[in-house]
Amino acid sequence: MLRFHLAFLLAFALLHSAFGQDAPVGLLTADDLLNMHQKLSKCPEEPWRSIPWKTSVLEAQREAATTGKPILIWAMDGHPLGCT
């Protein structure tokens, strides 16, 4: 997600520098971009952010064995924006 935000910021910076201070109608201004970035940024109130997610199945298996907790494996196939 961070890569997406960085790519978006870079694209905006390039467009902004190409068109100067007076952006054509329909393009985002710097204030619009900052406002959108704040809305898309991580929100600490979301409960799923407090879960200690693991990206390694082996690491999760070791921790589950020592704590006696189950493992939830979330897997998907295909493009993340069009799950198949």
CYANA upper distance limits for C-alpha pairs under 8 A (distance plus 0.5 A):
  1 MET  CA      5 HIS  CA      6.92
  2 LEU  CA      6 LEU  CA      6.67
  3 ARG  CA      7 ALA  CA      6.52
  4 PHE  CA      8 PHE  CA      6.56
  5 HIS  CA      9 LEU  CA      6.61
  5 HIS  CA     37 HIS  CA      8.21
  6 LEU  CA     10 LEU  CA      6.60
  7 ALA  CA     11 ALA  CA      6.61
  8 PHE  CA     12 PHE  CA      6.63
  9 LEU  CA     13 ALA  CA      6.57
  9 LEU  CA     33 LEU  CA      8.45
 10 LEU  CA     14 LEU  CA      6.67
 11 ALA  CA     15 LEU  CA      6.69
 12 PHE  CA     16 HIS  CA      6.41
 12 PHE  CA     28 LEU  CA      8.28
 13 ALA  CA     17 SER  CA      6.54
 14 LEU  CA     18 ALA  CA      6.58
 15 LEU  CA     19 PHE  CA      6.71
 16 HIS  CA     20 GLY  CA      6.25
 16 HIS  CA     21 GLN  CA      7.52
 16 HIS  CA     23 ALA  CA      7.34
 16 HIS  CA     29 THR  CA      8.44
 17 SER  CA     21 GLN  CA      8.17
 19 PHE  CA     23 ALA  CA      6.26
 19 PHE  CA     24 PRO  CA      8.10
 23 ALA  CA     27 LEU  CA      6.79
 23 ALA  CA     28 LEU  CA      8.19
 23 ALA  CA     29 THR  CA      7.55
 28 LEU  CA     32 ASP  CA      6.18
 28 LEU  CA     33 LEU  CA      6.84
 29 THR  CA     33 LEU  CA      6.79
 30 ALA  CA     34 LEU  CA      6.75
 31 ASP  CA     35 ASN  CA      6.60
 32 ASP  CA     36 MET  CA      6.60
 33 LEU  CA     37 HIS  CA      6.52
 34 LEU  CA     38 GLN  CA      6.71
 35 ASN  CA     39 LYS  CA      6.92
 36 MET  CA     40 LEU  CA      6.71
 37 HIS  CA     41 SER  CA      6.43
 44 PRO  CA     49 ARG  CA      7.40
 45 GLU  CA     49 ARG  CA      8.48
 46 GLU  CA     50 SER  CA      8.23
 47 PRO  CA     51 ILE  CA      8.06
 54 LYS  CA     59 GLU  CA      7.62
 54 LYS  CA     60 ALA  CA      6.50
 55 THR  CA     60 ALA  CA      8.44
 56 SER  CA     60 ALA  CA      6.75
 57 VAL  CA     61 GLN  CA      6.49
 58 LEU  CA     62 ARG  CA      6.73
 59 GLU  CA     63 GLU  CA      6.80
 60 ALA  CA     64 ALA  CA      6.47
 60 ALA  CA     71 ILE  CA      7.45
 61 GLN  CA     65 ALA  CA      6.58
 61 GLN  CA     71 ILE  CA      7.61
 62 ARG  CA     66 THR  CA      6.86
 63 GLU  CA     67 THR  CA      6.57
 64 ALA  CA     68 GLY  CA      5.90
 64 ALA  CA     69 LYS  CA      5.37
 64 ALA  CA     70 PRO  CA      6.48
 64 ALA  CA     71 ILE  CA      7.08
 65 ALA  CA     69 LYS  CA      7.58
 76 MET  CA     80 PRO  CA      8.46
 76 MET  CA     83 CYS  CA      7.40
 76 MET  CA     84 THR  CA      8.21
 77 ASP  CA     83 CYS  CA      6.81
 77 ASP  CA     84 THR  CA      6.34
 78 GLY  CA     82 GLY  CA      7.44
 78 GLY  CA     83 CYS  CA      5.84
 78 GLY  CA     84 THR  CA      5.92
 79 HIS  CA     83 CYS  CA      6.10
 79 HIS  CA     84 THR  CA      8.01
